[in-house]
Structures are given as structure tokens and as C-alpha cells.
Amino acid sequence: MVSRFTTHIVSHYRADRLPILKQTLKAISQWQNCLVEAVVTTNSDRYIKDGLLDELQSEFEDAGHSIKLNVVTHLKNPRLLTWEHKKFMRSWCEDASPFEDFFVYLEDDLLVTQRNIRYFLHNKEFLTKHGLTPGFIR
């Protein structure tokens, strides 16, 4: 059984934060034994103009993953960007398999490594038997 992770990363664009987002995405591109669809939700298309996604696109594809940008510019309050991933949850829930698919919400400075994913998947089966679900907390 191959786990599928739909991973939404929220990132308010600031040029000085570009290395942080890049590090987070690089870690996600290295998740193994699973399929990842990464969606970077941001308030600017500068990540495309700055070439960030171009650099990481081949790493994601080589691992069997995908990455795309969701640019949101219509918000009255920029802090509402952190809620934009919820628009994707309904359709994800309709198509998701309860034991294979996972919806992950991250902010651009939260690093989740292959080791974290391996720990999550390894302990999920045991914890589920006891009515618990593993998770990550900042």
C-alpha cells in the first residue's frame, strides 16, 4: 500500500523567506515510499518569477511527486491566507482512501522530513487500533 500525501504549504511571499520555503519543499521532495502532491499557497506569483518552483520541479518529478502554486490575491486580510487550504479539503475528502491518503497543512517554516513521515506511518497502524491518530505539532 502506497500512502498519498496532499500537502498544502502556506507562504506569505517575502524574498528573505525564500530559502526557508525552499528548505521545506526540498525536505518534502525527499519523502520516500509515498506519493506527494504539494501545493504552495501564496499571495504572490513571485515564486514562479524567482524560479523557485523550476528548481524543485525536477526533484519532485524524479521522486514521483508533483508541485504546483496556488496564488491567492483577493483576500481582504492577508492573514486569511492560512485558511485557503480548506477550499481543497471537501474534494480531497470525497476522493481520499481512509488508510492511504493524508491531507497535510504546513506553513513554510515547518520542516517535515522523511524520518518524520516514516515515524508517522510506522506508528499509525498501532495507534489506530487504540482509537488514536498520530500527528505533528509545532
N, CA, C and O atoms as CSV, one atom per row, in Angstrom:
chain,resi,resn,atom,element,x,y,z
A,1,MET,N,N,0.841,-1.168,0.000
A,1,MET,CA,C,0.000,0.000,0.000
A,1,MET,C,C,0.894,1.243,0.000
A,1,MET,O,O,1.769,1.393,0.853
A,2,VAL,N,N,0.662,2.114,-0.957
A,2,VAL,CA,C,1.438,3.346,-1.072
A,2,VAL,C,C,0.608,4.495,-0.517
A,2,VAL,O,O,-0.515,4.732,-0.961
A,3,SER,N,N,1.157,5.188,0.433
A,3,SER,CA,C,0.470,6.332,1.020
A,3,SER,C,C,0.565,7.525,0.085
A,3,SER,O,O,1.568,7.723,-0.600
A,4,ARG,N,N,-0.502,8.316,0.073
A,4,ARG,CA,C,-0.543,9.531,-0.745
A,4,ARG,C,C,-0.735,10.722,0.188
A,4,ARG,O,O,-1.642,10.738,1.020
A,5,PHE,N,N,0.132,11.713,0.034
A,5,PHE,CA,C,0.083,12.915,0.859
A,5,PHE,C,C,-0.250,14.117,-0.014
A,5,PHE,O,O,0.521,14.483,-0.901
A,6,THR,N,N,-1.396,14.723,0.243
A,6,THR,CA,C,-1.718,16.014,-0.360
A,6,THR,C,C,-1.264,17.050,0.662
A,6,THR,O,O,-1.825,17.160,1.752
A,7,THR,N,N,-0.250,17.797,0.291
A,7,THR,CA,C,0.433,18.670,1.246
A,7,THR,C,C,0.289,20.125,0.829
A,7,THR,O,O,0.770,20.526,-0.231
A,8,HIS,N,N,-0.371,20.910,1.661
A,8,HIS,CA,C,-0.564,22.340,1.389
A,8,HIS,C,C,0.380,23.129,2.274
A,8,HIS,O,O,0.363,23.013,3.500
A,9,ILE,N,N,1.207,23.938,1.618
A,9,ILE,CA,C,2.181,24.768,2.315
A,9,ILE,C,C,1.792,26.221,2.105
A,9,ILE,O,O,1.725,26.682,0.965
A,10,VAL,N,N,1.537,26.947,3.178
A,10,VAL,CA,C,1.168,28.355,3.082
A,10,VAL,C,C,2.417,29.200,3.236
A,10,VAL,O,O,3.230,28.983,4.134
A,11,SER,N,N,2.555,30.173,2.339
A,11,SER,CA,C,3.748,31.015,2.373
A,11,SER,C,C,3.408,32.434,1.924
A,11,SER,O,O,3.137,32.671,0.747
A,12,HIS,N,N,3.423,33.374,2.869
A,12,HIS,CA,C,3.300,34.791,2.506
A,12,HIS,C,C,4.620,35.180,1.857
A,12,HIS,O,O,5.684,35.011,2.452
A,13,TYR,N,N,4.552,35.696,0.645
A,13,TYR,CA,C,5.792,35.980,-0.070
A,13,TYR,C,C,6.589,37.103,0.594
A,13,TYR,O,O,6.081,38.195,0.853
A,14,ARG,N,N,7.840,36.793,0.856
A,14,ARG,CA,C,8.868,37.753,1.239
A,14,ARG,C,C,10.167,37.185,0.701
A,14,ARG,O,O,10.480,36.020,0.947
A,15,ALA,N,N,10.912,37.972,-0.015
A,15,ALA,CA,C,12.149,37.494,-0.640
A,15,ALA,C,C,13.103,36.872,0.377
A,15,ALA,O,O,13.778,35.890,0.067
A,16,ASP,N,N,13.169,37.426,1.580
A,16,ASP,CA,C,14.098,36.903,2.583
A,16,ASP,C,C,13.653,35.544,3.138
A,16,ASP,O,O,14.444,34.855,3.783
A,17,ARG,N,N,12.398,35.152,2.894
A,17,ARG,CA,C,11.904,33.847,3.366
A,17,ARG,C,C,12.038,32.761,2.311
A,17,ARG,O,O,11.749,31.594,2.578
A,18,LEU,N,N,12.466,33.130,1.138
A,18,LEU,CA,C,12.609,32.169,0.048
A,18,LEU,C,C,13.481,30.969,0.427
A,18,LEU,O,O,13.103,29.840,0.115
A,19,PRO,N,N,14.623,31.158,1.079
A,19,PRO,CA,C,15.434,29.994,1.475
A,19,PRO,C,C,14.722,29.064,2.462
A,19,PRO,O,O,14.944,27.853,2.440
A,20,ILE,N,N,13.874,29.618,3.322
A,20,ILE,CA,C,13.141,28.800,4.283
A,20,ILE,C,C,12.131,27.919,3.566
A,20,ILE,O,O,12.044,26.721,3.834
A,21,LEU,N,N,11.364,28.514,2.651
A,21,LEU,CA,C,10.395,27.738,1.878
A,21,LEU,C,C,11.109,26.683,1.036
A,21,LEU,O,O,10.647,25.547,0.929
A,22,LYS,N,N,12.222,27.059,0.450
A,22,LYS,CA,C,12.982,26.110,-0.369
A,22,LYS,C,C,13.431,24.907,0.460
A,22,LYS,O,O,13.365,23.772,-0.012
A,23,GLN,N,N,13.878,25.142,1.670
A,23,GLN,CA,C,14.314,24.051,2.554
A,23,GLN,C,C,13.133,23.136,2.900
A,23,GLN,O,O,13.276,21.913,2.908
A,24,THR,N,N,11.990,23.717,3.181
A,24,THR,CA,C,10.785,22.934,3.493
A,24,THR,C,C,10.380,22.082,2.303
A,24,THR,O,O,10.072,20.901,2.459
A,25,LEU,N,N,10.378,22.675,1.112
A,25,LEU,CA,C,9.994,21.929,-0.091
A,25,LEU,C,C,11.012,20.854,-0.443
A,25,LEU,O,O,10.642,19.772,-0.899
A,26,LYS,N,N,12.271,21.140,-0.237
A,26,LYS,CA,C,13.310,20.139,-0.512
A,26,LYS,C,C,13.115,18.912,0.385
A,26,LYS,O,O,13.265,17.778,-0.069
A,27,ALA,N,N,12.783,19.143,1.653
A,27,ALA,CA,C,12.529,18.027,2.569
A,27,ALA,C,C,11.333,17.207,2.090
A,27,ALA,O,O,11.369,15.978,2.133
A,28,ILE,N,N,10.281,17.875,1.637
A,28,ILE,CA,C,9.098,17.166,1.138
A,28,ILE,C,C,9.436,16.365,-0.110
A,28,ILE,O,O,8.952,15.245,-0.276
A,29,SER,N,N,10.251,16.917,-0.977
A,29,SER,CA,C,10.615,16.208,-2.218
A,29,SER,C,C,11.376,14.915,-1.922
A,29,SER,O,O,11.458,14.037,-2.781
A,30,GLN,N,N,11.927,14.792,-0.725
A,30,GLN,CA,C,12.700,13.610,-0.360
A,30,GLN,C,C,11.882,12.555,0.389
A,30,GLN,O,O,12.426,11.534,0.808
A,31,TRP,N,N,10.583,12.795,0.561
A,31,TRP,CA,C,9.739,11.772,1.178
A,31,TRP,C,C,9.713,10.555,0.266
A,31,TRP,O,O,9.484,10.687,-0.937
A,32,GLN,N,N,9.943,9.383,0.818
A,32,GLN,CA,C,10.045,8.152,0.041
A,32,GLN,C,C,8.896,7.202,0.360
A,32,GLN,O,O,8.218,7.325,1.379
A,33,ASN,N,N,8.705,6.247,-0.554
A,33,ASN,CA,C,7.680,5.214,-0.395
A,33,ASN,C,C,6.283,5.802,-0.245
A,33,ASN,O,O,5.437,5.248,0.456
A,34,CYS,N,N,6.053,6.923,-0.907
A,34,CYS,CA,C,4.746,7.564,-0.902
A,34,CYS,C,C,4.668,8.474,-2.129
A,34,CYS,O,O,5.671,8.718,-2.800
A,35,LEU,N,N,3.486,8.961,-2.404
A,35,LEU,CA,C,3.278,9.925,-3.468
A,35,LEU,C,C,2.847,11.237,-2.834
A,35,LEU,O,O,2.007,11.254,-1.934
A,36,VAL,N,N,3.422,12.332,-3.306
A,36,VAL,CA,C,3.138,13.640,-2.730
A,36,VAL,C,C,2.638,14.585,-3.810
A,36,VAL,O,O,3.238,14.709,-4.878
A,37,GLU,N,N,1.533,15.244,-3.514
A,37,GLU,CA,C,1.082,16.378,-4.312
A,37,GLU,C,C,1.233,17.593,-3.417
A,37,GLU,O,O,0.460,17.773,-2.476
A,38,ALA,N,N,2.218,18.423,-3.702
A,38,ALA,CA,C,2.479,19.617,-2.895
A,38,ALA,C,C,1.851,20.826,-3.569
A,38,ALA,O,O,2.005,21.039,-4.771
A,39,VAL,N,N,1.143,21.611,-2.772
A,39,VAL,CA,C,0.522,22.840,-3.258
A,39,VAL,C,C,1.030,23.982,-2.386
A,39,VAL,O,O,0.795,24.002,-1.178
A,40,VAL,N,N,1.721,24.925,-3.002
A,40,VAL,CA,C,2.200,26.093,-2.275
A,40,VAL,C,C,1.165,27.197,-2.471
A,40,VAL,O,O,0.974,27.694,-3.581
A,41,THR,N,N,0.502,27.574,-1.383
A,41,THR,CA,C,-0.490,28.645,-1.434
A,41,THR,C,C,0.188,29.921,-0.974
A,41,THR,O,O,0.748,29.986,0.120
A,42,THR,N,N,0.128,30.929,-1.824
A,42,THR,CA,C,0.851,32.160,-1.559
A,42,THR,C,C,0.066,33.361,-2.062
A,42,THR,O,O,-0.924,33.209,-2.778
A,43,ASN,N,N,0.503,34.530,-1.694
A,43,ASN,CA,C,-0.150,35.768,-2.083
A,43,ASN,C,C,0.533,36.446,-3.276
A,43,ASN,O,O,0.202,37.584,-3.611
A,44,SER,N,N,1.468,35.767,-3.909
A,44,SER,CA,C,2.226,36.381,-4.999
A,44,SER,C,C,2.717,35.321,-5.974
A,44,SER,O,O,2.964,34.177,-5.593
A,45,ASP,N,N,2.854,35.711,-7.228
A,45,ASP,CA,C,3.418,34.780,-8.211
A,45,ASP,C,C,4.945,34.914,-8.300
A,45,ASP,O,O,5.565,34.394,-9.228
A,46,ARG,N,N,5.533,35.602,-7.348
A,46,ARG,CA,C,6.990,35.805,-7.361
A,46,ARG,C,C,7.767,34.500,-7.261
A,46,ARG,O,O,8.895,34.419,-7.748
A,47,TYR,N,N,7.186,33.479,-6.641
A,47,TYR,CA,C,7.888,32.206,-6.549
A,47,TYR,C,C,8.113,31.613,-7.934
A,47,TYR,O,O,9.105,30.921,-8.165
A,48,ILE,N,N,7.202,31.882,-8.843
A,48,ILE,CA,C,7.398,31.444,-10.230
A,48,ILE,C,C,8.442,32.343,-10.882
A,48,ILE,O,O,9.386,31.855,-11.504
A,49,LYS,N,N,8.274,33.652,-10.739
A,49,LYS,CA,C,9.198,34.609,-11.356
A,49,LYS,C,C,10.620,34.440,-10.832
A,49,LYS,O,O,11.584,34.622,-11.575
A,50,ASP,N,N,10.750,34.087,-9.539
A,50,ASP,CA,C,12.077,33.888,-8.944
A,50,ASP,C,C,12.663,32.515,-9.267
A,50,ASP,O,O,13.821,32.245,-8.947
A,51,GLY,N,N,11.868,31.646,-9.900
A,51,GLY,CA,C,12.367,30.350,-10.326
A,51,GLY,C,C,12.396,29.267,-9.260
A,51,GLY,O,O,12.979,28.205,-9.481
A,52,LEU,N,N,11.780,29.510,-8.113
A,52,LEU,CA,C,11.814,28.516,-7.040
A,52,LEU,C,C,11.203,27.196,-7.486
A,52,LEU,O,O,11.794,26.135,-7.283
A,53,LEU,N,N,10.038,27.259,-8.083
A,53,LEU,CA,C,9.375,26.017,-8.478
A,53,LEU,C,C,10.121,25.321,-9.611
A,53,LEU,O,O,10.134,24.092,-9.681
A,54,ASP,N,N,10.739,26.091,-10.493
A,54,ASP,CA,C,11.530,25.479,-11.567
A,54,ASP,C,C,12.658,24.633,-10.998
A,54,ASP,O,O,12.922,23.529,-11.474
A,55,GLU,N,N,13.319,25.158,-9.977
A,55,GLU,CA,C,14.437,24.448,-9.358
A,55,GLU,C,C,13.990,23.136,-8.735
A,55,GLU,O,O,14.691,22.129,-8.832
A,56,LEU,N,N,12.831,23.142,-8.099
A,56,LEU,CA,C,12.375,21.972,-7.356
A,56,LEU,C,C,11.501,21.028,-8.173
A,56,LEU,O,O,11.295,19.880,-7.779
A,57,GLN,N,N,10.988,21.499,-9.306
A,57,GLN,CA,C,10.085,20.690,-10.118
A,57,GLN,C,C,10.711,19.350,-10.495
A,57,GLN,O,O,10.062,18.312,-10.372
A,58,SER,N,N,11.953,19.359,-10.950
A,58,SER,CA,C,12.588,18.104,-11.369
A,58,SER,C,C,12.833,17.172,-10.182
A,58,SER,O,O,12.721,15.955,-10.328
A,59,GLU,N,N,13.164,17.721,-9.012
A,59,GLU,CA,C,13.346,16.885,-7.825
A,59,GLU,C,C,12.039,16.196,-7.446
A,59,GLU,O,O,12.031,15.014,-7.102
A,60,PHE,N,N,10.943,16.933,-7.510
A,60,PHE,CA,C,9.634,16.356,-7.204
A,60,PHE,C,C,9.278,15.278,-8.229
A,60,PHE,O,O,8.844,14.188,-7.857
A,61,GLU,N,N,9.458,15.577,-9.507
A,61,GLU,CA,C,9.118,14.621,-10.564
A,61,GLU,C,C,9.977,13.369,-10.480
A,61,GLU,O,O,9.471,12.262,-10.667
A,62,ASP,N,N,11.265,13.523,-10.202
A,62,ASP,CA,C,12.155,12.366,-10.078
A,62,ASP,C,C,11.709,11.428,-8.954
A,62,ASP,O,O,11.913,10.216,-9.032
A,63,ALA,N,N,11.106,11.992,-7.918
A,63,ALA,CA,C,10.633,11.187,-6.787
A,63,ALA,C,C,9.210,10.671,-7.004
A,63,ALA,O,O,8.672,9.962,-6.154
A,64,GLY,N,N,8.593,11.027,-8.151
A,64,GLY,CA,C,7.215,10.619,-8.424
A,64,GLY,C,C,6.195,11.546,-7.789
A,64,GLY,O,O,5.014,11.206,-7.709
A,65,HIS,N,N,6.633,12.711,-7.338
A,65,HIS,CA,C,5.768,13.693,-6.683
A,65,HIS,C,C,5.403,14.808,-7.663
A,65,HIS,O,O,5.926,14.869,-8.775
A,66,SER,N,N,4.505,15.681,-7.236
A,66,SER,CA,C,4.172,16.860,-8.032
A,66,SER,C,C,4.132,18.086,-7.129
A,66,SER,O,O,3.941,17.980,-5.917
A,67,ILE,N,N,4.316,19.251,-7.743
A,67,ILE,CA,C,4.281,20.507,-7.011
A,67,ILE,C,C,3.606,21.549,-7.888
A,67,ILE,O,O,3.842,21.611,-9.095
A,68,LYS,N,N,2.763,22.365,-7.267
A,68,LYS,CA,C,2.123,23.450,-8.015
A,68,LYS,C,C,1.913,24.637,-7.089
A,68,LYS,O,O,2.012,24.533,-5.867
A,69,LEU,N,N,1.621,25.764,-7.716
A,69,LEU,CA,C,1.445,27.013,-6.992
A,69,LEU,C,C,-0.023,27.419,-7.029
A,69,LEU,O,O,-0.663,27.354,-8.079
A,70,ASN,N,N,-0.551,27.832,-5.898
A,70,ASN,CA,C,-1.907,28.361,-5.788
A,70,ASN,C,C,-1.774,29.809,-5.328
A,70,ASN,O,O,-1.526,30.069,-4.151
A,71,VAL,N,N,-1.940,30.753,-6.259
A,71,VAL,CA,C,-1.777,32.174,-5.942
A,71,VAL,C,C,-3.138,32.758,-5.577
A,71,VAL,O,O,-4.098,32.645,-6.339
A,72,VAL,N,N,-3.210,33.380,-4.406
A,72,VAL,CA,C,-4.445,33.966,-3.893
A,72,VAL,C,C,-4.198,35.459,-3.693
A,72,VAL,O,O,-3.363,35.854,-2.880
A,73,THR,N,N,-4.925,36.278,-4.436
A,73,THR,CA,C,-4.698,37.726,-4.355
A,73,THR,C,C,-5.933,38.507,-3.933
A,73,THR,O,O,-5.865,39.730,-3.814
A,74,HIS,N,N,-7.045,37.847,-3.706
A,74,HIS,CA,C,-8.315,38.530,-3.448
A,74,HIS,C,C,-8.641,38.739,-1.961
A,74,HIS,O,O,-9.745,39.180,-1.642
A,75,LEU,N,N,-7.737,38.445,-1.072
A,75,LEU,CA,C,-8.040,38.486,0.352
A,75,LEU,C,C,-8.092,39.919,0.897
A,75,LEU,O,O,-7.239,40.748,0.580
A,76,LYS,N,N,-9.094,40.186,1.708
A,76,LYS,CA,C,-9.196,41.499,2.351
A,76,LYS,C,C,-8.185,41.629,3.484
A,76,LYS,O,O,-7.698,42.721,3.774
A,77,ASN,N,N,-7.877,40.500,4.121
A,77,ASN,CA,C,-6.899,40.477,5.201
A,77,ASN,C,C,-5.865,39.406,4.859
A,77,ASN,O,O,-6.231,38.243,4.690
A,78,PRO,N,N,-4.589,39.762,4.752
A,78,PRO,CA,C,-3.577,38.777,4.352
A,78,PRO,C,C,-3.451,37.584,5.294
A,78,PRO,O,O,-2.967,36.526,4.891
A,79,ARG,N,N,-3.879,37.744,6.533
A,79,ARG,CA,C,-3.803,36.628,7.489
A,79,ARG,C,C,-4.769,35.502,7.142
A,79,ARG,O,O,-4.637,34.387,7.645
A,80,LEU,N,N,-5.732,35.793,6.288
A,80,LEU,CA,C,-6.685,34.760,5.871
A,80,LEU,C,C,-6.063,33.749,4.907
A,80,LEU,O,O,-6.678,32.728,4.598
A,81,LEU,N,N,-4.864,34.025,4.438
A,81,LEU,CA,C,-4.184,33.087,3.539
A,81,LEU,C,C,-4.026,31.712,4.188
A,81,LEU,O,O,-4.055,30.689,3.503
A,82,THR,N,N,-3.863,31.694,5.481
A,82,THR,CA,C,-3.671,30.414,6.182
A,82,THR,C,C,-4.913,29.535,6.156
A,82,THR,O,O,-4.836,28.366,6.532
A,83,TRP,N,N,-6.041,30.054,5.729
A,83,TRP,CA,C,-7.286,29.285,5.665
A,83,TRP,C,C,-7.592,28.803,4.250
A,83,TRP,O,O,-8.545,28.047,4.059
A,84,GLU,N,N,-6.832,29.209,3.279
A,84,GLU,CA,C,-7.130,28.888,1.878
A,84,GLU,C,C,-7.081,27.392,1.565
A,84,GLU,O,O,-7.752,26.942,0.636
A,85,HIS,N,N,-6.312,26.625,2.308
A,85,HIS,CA,C,-6.228,25.182,2.053
A,85,HIS,C,C,-7.563,24.485,2.278
A,85,HIS,O,O,-7.810,23.417,1.719
A,86,LYS,N,N,-8.418,25.081,3.088
A,86,LYS,CA,C,-9.702,24.447,3.406
A,86,LYS,C,C,-10.597,24.309,2.176
A,86,LYS,O,O,-11.469,23.439,2.146
A,87,LYS,N,N,-10.401,25.136,1.181
A,87,LYS,CA,C,-11.190,25.044,-0.052
A,87,LYS,C,C,-10.925,23.739,-0.791
A,87,LYS,O,O,-11.754,23.292,-1.583
A,88,PHE,N,N,-9.787,23.136,-0.538
A,88,PHE,CA,C,-9.408,21.899,-1.213
A,88,PHE,C,C,-9.843,20.650,-0.438
A,88,PHE,O,O,-9.842,19.547,-0.984
A,89,MET,N,N,-10.205,20.823,0.807
A,89,MET,CA,C,-10.455,19.666,1.673
A,89,MET,C,C,-11.705,18.872,1.284
A,89,MET,O,O,-11.688,17.643,1.353
A,90,ARG,N,N,-12.774,19.534,0.883
A,90,ARG,CA,C,-14.001,18.813,0.555
A,90,ARG,C,C,-13.770,17.824,-0.586
A,90,ARG,O,O,-14.115,16.648,-0.468
A,91,SER,N,N,-13.194,18.292,-1.677
A,91,SER,CA,C,-12.961,17.375,-2.806
A,91,SER,C,C,-11.946,16.301,-2.433
A,91,SER,O,O,-12.053,15.161,-2.886
A,92,TRP,N,N,-10.959,16.659,-1.607
A,92,TRP,CA,C,-9.992,15.658,-1.170
A,92,TRP,C,C,-10.705,14.581,-0.358
A,92,TRP,O,O,-10.464,13.392,-0.570
A,93,CYS,N,N,-11.565,14.970,0.555
A,93,CYS,CA,C,-12.296,14.006,1.394
A,93,CYS,C,C,-13.162,13.071,0.559
A,93,CYS,O,O,-13.292,11.889,0.877
A,94,GLU,N,N,-13.746,13.593,-0.495
A,94,GLU,CA,C,-14.601,12.775,-1.353
A,94,GLU,C,C,-13.810,11.687,-2.070
A,94,GLU,O,O,-14.339,10.606,-2.333
A,95,ASP,N,N,-12.552,11.964,-2.388
A,95,ASP,CA,C,-11.733,11.024,-3.157
A,95,ASP,C,C,-10.737,10.235,-2.323
A,95,ASP,O,O,-10.147,9.276,-2.821
A,96,ALA,N,N,-10.539,10.610,-1.082
A,96,ALA,CA,C,-9.477,10.019,-0.266
A,96,ALA,C,C,-9.839,8.630,0.246
A,96,ALA,O,O,-10.993,8.337,0.559
A,97,SER,N,N,-8.819,7.793,0.318
A,97,SER,CA,C,-8.946,6.486,0.956
A,97,SER,C,C,-8.586,6.666,2.435
A,97,SER,O,O,-7.574,7.296,2.742
A,98,PRO,N,N,-9.382,6.133,3.346
A,98,PRO,CA,C,-9.157,6.422,4.767
A,98,PRO,C,C,-7.833,5.911,5.335
A,98,PRO,O,O,-7.390,6.406,6.371
A,99,PHE,N,N,-7.202,4.958,4.701
A,99,PHE,CA,C,-5.964,4.417,5.271
A,99,PHE,C,C,-4.727,4.699,4.425
A,99,PHE,O,O,-3.609,4.384,4.831
A,100,GLU,N,N,-4.924,5.287,3.262
A,100,GLU,CA,C,-3.801,5.525,2.361
A,100,GLU,C,C,-3.535,6.996,2.092
A,100,GLU,O,O,-2.407,7.366,1.766
A,101,ASP,N,N,-4.552,7.844,2.223
A,101,ASP,CA,C,-4.439,9.251,1.855
A,101,ASP,C,C,-4.399,10.143,3.084
A,101,ASP,O,O,-5.124,9.935,4.057
A,102,PHE,N,N,-3.524,11.149,3.010
A,102,PHE,CA,C,-3.350,12.068,4.128
A,102,PHE,C,C,-3.323,13.498,3.609
A,102,PHE,O,O,-2.677,13.792,2.604
A,103,PHE,N,N,-4.029,14.381,4.302
A,103,PHE,CA,C,-4.041,15.805,3.981
A,103,PHE,C,C,-3.144,16.490,4.999
A,103,PHE,O,O,-3.381,16.403,6.204
A,104,VAL,N,N,-2.124,17.162,4.518
A,104,VAL,CA,C,-1.138,17.797,5.401
A,104,VAL,C,C,-1.171,19.309,5.184
A,104,VAL,O,O,-1.075,19.780,4.051
A,105,TYR,N,N,-1.306,20.059,6.259
A,105,TYR,CA,C,-1.216,21.505,6.208
A,105,TYR,C,C,0.086,21.911,6.891
A,105,TYR,O,O,0.354,21.521,8.028
A,106,LEU,N,N,0.887,22.697,6.181
A,106,LEU,CA,C,2.151,23.184,6.736
A,106,LEU,C,C,2.278,24.677,6.470
A,106,LEU,O,O,1.716,25.199,5.507
A,107,GLU,N,N,3.006,25.341,7.315
A,107,GLU,CA,C,3.440,26.691,7.000
A,107,GLU,C,C,4.871,26.572,6.497
A,107,GLU,O,O,5.549,25.580,6.767
A,108,ASP,N,N,5.324,27.574,5.774
A,108,ASP,CA,C,6.586,27.458,5.047
A,108,ASP,C,C,7.817,27.242,5.912
A,108,ASP,O,O,8.874,26.882,5.395
A,109,ASP,N,N,7.703,27.452,7.208
A,109,ASP,CA,C,8.871,27.274,8.086
A,109,ASP,C,C,8.778,26.012,8.934
A,109,ASP,O,O,9.529,25.857,9.898
A,110,LEU,N,N,7.871,25.118,8.588
A,110,LEU,CA,C,7.724,23.870,9.335
A,110,LEU,C,C,8.323,22.733,8.523
A,110,LEU,O,O,7.781,22.350,7.486
A,111,LEU,N,N,9.421,22.204,8.986
A,111,LEU,CA,C,10.164,21.174,8.266
A,111,LEU,C,C,9.687,19.789,8.689
A,111,LEU,O,O,9.772,19.420,9.860
A,112,VAL,N,N,9.186,19.033,7.724
A,112,VAL,CA,C,8.781,17.643,7.959
A,112,VAL,C,C,9.669,16.776,7.076
A,112,VAL,O,O,9.616,16.865,5.849
A,113,THR,N,N,10.475,15.948,7.701
A,113,THR,CA,C,11.472,15.162,6.977
A,113,THR,C,C,10.962,13.750,6.686
A,113,THR,O,O,9.895,13.352,7.153
A,114,GLN,N,N,11.734,13.014,5.917
A,114,GLN,CA,C,11.435,11.614,5.652
A,114,GLN,C,C,11.363,10.827,6.964
A,114,GLN,O,O,10.523,9.941,7.118
A,115,ARG,N,N,12.230,11.149,7.883
A,115,ARG,CA,C,12.223,10.472,9.190
A,115,ARG,C,C,10.886,10.698,9.907
A,115,ARG,O,O,10.333,9.768,10.495
A,116,ASN,N,N,10.372,11.923,9.859
A,116,ASN,CA,C,9.073,12.216,10.470
A,116,ASN,C,C,7.957,11.416,9.805
A,116,ASN,O,O,7.088,10.879,10.492
A,117,ILE,N,N,7.973,11.333,8.491
A,117,ILE,CA,C,6.944,10.594,7.746
A,117,ILE,C,C,7.033,9.103,8.066
A,117,ILE,O,O,6.013,8.446,8.274
A,118,ARG,N,N,8.241,8.580,8.103
A,118,ARG,CA,C,8.428,7.164,8.430
A,118,ARG,C,C,7.884,6.863,9.825
A,118,ARG,O,O,7.213,5.850,10.025
A,119,TYR,N,N,8.168,7.734,10.784
A,119,TYR,CA,C,7.663,7.572,12.158
A,119,TYR,C,C,6.132,7.601,12.161
A,119,TYR,O,O,5.493,6.767,12.801
A,120,PHE,N,N,5.559,8.550,11.453
A,120,PHE,CA,C,4.105,8.680,11.373
A,120,PHE,C,C,3.475,7.410,10.815
A,120,PHE,O,O,2.549,6.862,11.412
A,121,LEU,N,N,3.971,6.944,9.681
A,121,LEU,CA,C,3.390,5.761,9.044
A,121,LEU,C,C,3.593,4.504,9.880
A,121,LEU,O,O,2.705,3.655,9.962
A,122,HIS,N,N,4.750,4.390,10.493
A,122,HIS,CA,C,5.052,3.214,11.310
A,122,HIS,C,C,4.114,3.125,12.522
A,122,HIS,O,O,3.639,2.041,12.859
A,123,ASN,N,N,3.854,4.236,13.161
A,123,ASN,CA,C,3.045,4.245,14.381
A,123,ASN,C,C,1.548,4.390,14.137
A,123,ASN,O,O,0.747,4.146,15.039
A,124,LYS,N,N,1.169,4.780,12.940
A,124,LYS,CA,C,-0.236,4.988,12.625
A,124,LYS,C,C,-1.049,3.713,12.816
A,124,LYS,O,O,-2.126,3.745,13.411
A,125,GLU,N,N,-0.548,2.608,12.320
A,125,GLU,CA,C,-1.291,1.350,12.410
A,125,GLU,C,C,-1.536,0.953,13.876
A,125,GLU,O,O,-2.651,0.593,14.252
A,126,PHE,N,N,-0.497,1.023,14.679
A,126,PHE,CA,C,-0.624,0.674,16.094
A,126,PHE,C,C,-1.596,1.614,16.808
A,126,PHE,O,O,-2.474,1.161,17.542
A,127,LEU,N,N,-1.439,2.917,16.594
A,127,LEU,CA,C,-2.277,3.893,17.290
A,127,LEU,C,C,-3.736,3.817,16.856
A,127,LEU,O,O,-4.642,4.019,17.665
A,128,THR,N,N,-3.961,3.526,15.576
A,128,THR,CA,C,-5.328,3.417,15.069
A,128,THR,C,C,-6.089,2.309,15.786
A,128,THR,O,O,-7.287,2.443,16.038
A,129,LYS,N,N,-5.412,1.227,16.114
A,129,LYS,CA,C,-6.046,0.126,16.844
A,129,LYS,C,C,-6.557,0.566,18.211
A,129,LYS,O,O,-7.445,-0.063,18.787
A,130,HIS,N,N,-5.986,1.647,18.718
A,130,HIS,CA,C,-6.377,2.156,20.038
A,130,HIS,C,C,-7.219,3.428,19.929
A,130,HIS,O,O,-7.412,4.144,20.912
A,131,GLY,N,N,-7.715,3.695,18.725
A,131,GLY,CA,C,-8.574,4.853,18.522
A,131,GLY,C,C,-7.837,6.182,18.489
A,131,GLY,O,O,-8.437,7.233,18.711
A,132,LEU,N,N,-6.548,6.141,18.214
A,132,LEU,CA,C,-5.728,7.357,18.199
A,132,LEU,C,C,-5.185,7.591,16.795
A,132,LEU,O,O,-5.046,6.661,16.001
A,133,THR,N,N,-4.884,8.840,16.509
A,133,THR,CA,C,-4.288,9.220,15.230
A,133,THR,C,C,-3.015,9.996,15.512
A,133,THR,O,O,-3.054,10.987,16.243
A,134,PRO,N,N,-1.881,9.571,14.950
A,134,PRO,CA,C,-0.652,10.339,15.173
A,134,PRO,C,C,-0.714,11.676,14.433
A,134,PRO,O,O,-1.451,11.825,13.458
A,135,GLY,N,N,0.049,12.620,14.899
A,135,GLY,CA,C,0.086,13.928,14.252
A,135,GLY,C,C,1.370,14.667,14.598
A,135,GLY,O,O,2.218,14.173,15.341
A,136,PHE,N,N,1.484,15.842,14.048
A,136,PHE,CA,C,2.651,16.687,14.281
A,136,PHE,C,C,2.172,17.985,14.885
A,136,PHE,O,O,1.142,18.522,14.478
A,137,ILE,N,N,2.911,18.492,15.853
A,137,ILE,CA,C,2.597,19.771,16.476
A,137,ILE,C,C,3.843,20.639,16.429
A,137,ILE,O,O,4.951,20.163,16.674
A,138,ARG,N,N,3.660,21.882,16.120
A,138,ARG,CA,C,4.773,22.836,16.038
A,138,ARG,C,C,5.436,22.963,17.382
A,138,ARG,O,O,6.397,23.718,17.527
